Amino acid sequence: MKERKIAVIGDPSSVMIFKAIGLDVFYEEKEAQIEQRIHKLADQGYAAIYITEKAAELAKDAIDIYATATFPAIIPIPSNTGVLGIGMNKLKSNVEKAVGADILFREG
């Protein structure tokens, strides 16, 4: 079985720590560069791409292209400046699609 790779995209101060655990890290902060990187990583067979929420906001169109694909899974993560809620909203939306109801965040 082919080993699948994992990448991380974002600003240096938010993602450089991921190098320490052996992930492939790419420092991208501009929309066109982020989108190009996502497409390159997908073409290279990456299984998962972690991307800072700030970078994910800039590359929504590129991320949407892979939303229904098996690979790569594109997972928004908080940056060092804080949480924007994009990752949690995506999780909520995916659960609602799969289950048909909001079972994670409903009140009461």
C-alpha positions, 0 to 999 in steps of 0.5 A: 500500500502506498504511503500517503503524505500530509501537508500543512499550509499557512503563514510561517509562525503558525505552521512551522511547528508541524515540521517538527513532527515530520509533516510537509510544511508550505509557507503560503500567504497569498491567494494565488500561491495558496490555491496553486499549492493546494492543486499541486499537493492534490496532484502529488497524491497528498492524503490530507492538507491542513490549512490555517483558517486565514489561508482557507478563507483566501482559497475557498474556490480551490478548497471547494473543488476537492470538497467531494473528493476522497483525497485530499482531505482539506482540514482548516486549523486555527492560526497563531492569531486565533480561531475564526470558526471555519473548521468548526462550521465545516465540521457542523455542516458535514455532520448535518449532511451525513446525519440529516440534523445538527446533532453536535451543536444543538441546544437543549 
